[in-house]
Amino acid sequence: MPESPAAKILIVDDDPATVELIANLFRGQYETLFALSGEKALEIAASAIPDLILLDLMLPGMDGFAVCAQLKADPLTSAIPVLFITGRADSTTETRALELGAMDYITKPINPLVLKIRVRNQIELKQARDRLAKLATTDGLTGIANRRRFDEVLAQEHARHARTGTQLGLIMLDIDHFKAYNDTYGHVLGDDCLCAVAQVLERGLRRNTDLVARYGGEEFACVLVDGPPAQGALALAEALRKQVAALAVPHKSSPTAEYVTISLGIITACCNQTTDASLLIRQADEQLYRAKNSGRNRSCLAKDLNC
């Protein structure tokens, strides 16, 4: 079983000697990143998503308060715990730091043992929260994302694409004649079939930024961020359809084929700030039903919509 990757700590301090001192404390235990300014800290936090940020209060340009406020205002970084390290020991400063969302507050000079214990505690809390979040957003049968996670990602990506003016793709699909499959082979093999299809879909997505989720029952959904163009989305859907067919899972009660097949509805759309993500689902569902009404085991595409 592969080892879990080491937790990442971002050290933010304008004094290189302090950065080196803290990094040396955690060498071999955590991966350490560093920034000498608040602006650089925000850049690294958004790209690397560390598990903990050790943040100095007195920084050139943006101070630690401003950095913390921006971290907590950005959905991408808001869940990263922040531990302030500062030479200011007054209760007013500490209260403000905690009100901004910091998890802890340590004063200089640094006590290495205290810092190591507090960092360990924060990392363990973060990892526990991450495990709970994963459980809450994972489908218990197939192990892929669940409907809740799909709804969250689609809403976030719809809002982001509406701001940037870029295209978003969505594929809605389901297993053809799945009720007949369950009636013929039983629910245990039906569950096995769902898991096999889910694994094909997850492996078939070409980019880590895309998401496949179990939408409900035998229906699945794929969110394709930042494109791809319409023909690229159709090509991906067709590749997924062929990969499911290649499993050659017997389905003798299907009027479509002798093996398990899927039907897919695809849209690519320029998102609109005056609508919400549910319009994307309705449009993709229309294409899914068009695929079903056309004989199943096929993909249907509506391109360049305004959703």
Buried (B, 14 or more C-beta within 10 A) or exposed (E): EEEEEBBBBBBBBBEEEBBBBBBEBBEEBBBBBBBBBBBBBBEBBBEEEBBBBBBBBEBEEBBBBBBBBBBBEEEEBEEBBBBBBBEBEEEEBBEBBEEBBBBBBBBBEBEEEEBBEBBBEBBEEBEEEEEEEEEEBBBEEBEBBBBEBBBBBBBBBBBBBBEEEBBBBBBBBBBBBBEBBBEBBEEEBBEBBBBBBBBBBBEBBEEEEBBBBBBEEBBBBBBBBBBBEBEBBBBBBBBBBEBBBEBEBBBEBBEBBEBBBBBBBBBBBBBBEEBBBEBBBEBBBBBBBBBBEEEBBBBBBBBEBEB
